[in-house]
């Protein structure tokens, strides 16, 4: 079985960060693009994450913001991705 034939939601989630940063090879980027176009839940997640990243990049606080510990942020993001994985697994397979 070829790589693109078994490329689905789980693989998309695994590489979504690199996809958003355009930090993956071209063939993998194309497979993720194709999957996102054909999978409504992954497309929705992609759009939400992209919008969140764009807002974070534009955000300039008017007051000093408490420092967020990298480890705490990492744990929170991992929990959110895990929750989305469970949601995807409960959905009809793409």
N, C-alpha and C positions, 0 to 999 in steps of 0.2 A: 504494500500500500504506500503510495506516495505521500510525502509530508503534507501537501495541500489538501489531500483527500480526508485527512483526519484532523484538520485544523478547525477547532471550534471555540466555544466560549472559554473553556479552561485555559487554552493556549493564548487566547486573546488577553485574558486577565493577567497571565504571567508576563506578557510583554507590553502591556498597555503603557506603562511608564516610559519605556524606551521609545514606543511609538509616538507618544505625545512630545517627547524631547527630540524626535527624529534621530535617535541614537541606536538604530538597529540597521542591519543590512537591507538592501533594496528588495530582495525576494520576500523576506519576512514582513517588511513594511507593506508590500503589495497584498500578501495573504491576509494581514490584519485589516487592511482597507476593504478588501473584498468581503471578509466576514462581517465587518461593522455595517456595510451597506445592506447585507442580507439578514442581519439579526437585530430585531428591534430592542431587546434588553441591552445588548452590548452597545448599540448605537446610542441609546439613552444614557448609559453610563459614560461613554466617551464624551458626549456633549456636555454632561454635567461636570465631569472632571476638567474638561477644557475650559469651560466657563469659570469654574472655581479657580483654576490656575491663572487665568487672565485677570480675574478680579484681585487675586493676591498680588500679582505683579504690579497692578495699578494702585493698590492701597498705600496710602501715605497717612499714617495716623497723625492726628493733631495733638494728641497727648502721648506721653511715654507709655508704651505697652510693656507689661511684665514679660520678662524673658521666658520663653517656652523651651523646656528641655527637649533636646533632640530625641532622647530615648522615649520620653512620654508621647511625643508626636508620632514616632515610629510605631509604638504599640497601638495607638488609636487608629492609625491608618491600616495596620494589619488586621485589627478587629473589623473595621469597615469592609475591607476586601474579603475577609472570610465570610462575613454576613452576606455579601453579594454573591459569593461563590455558592453558598447554601441556597440562596434564592434561585440562582441559575439552574442548579442541579434539580430543583423542584419543578422547573418549567419544562415544557416540551423541548426535546433535543433539537438543536439546529441542524 
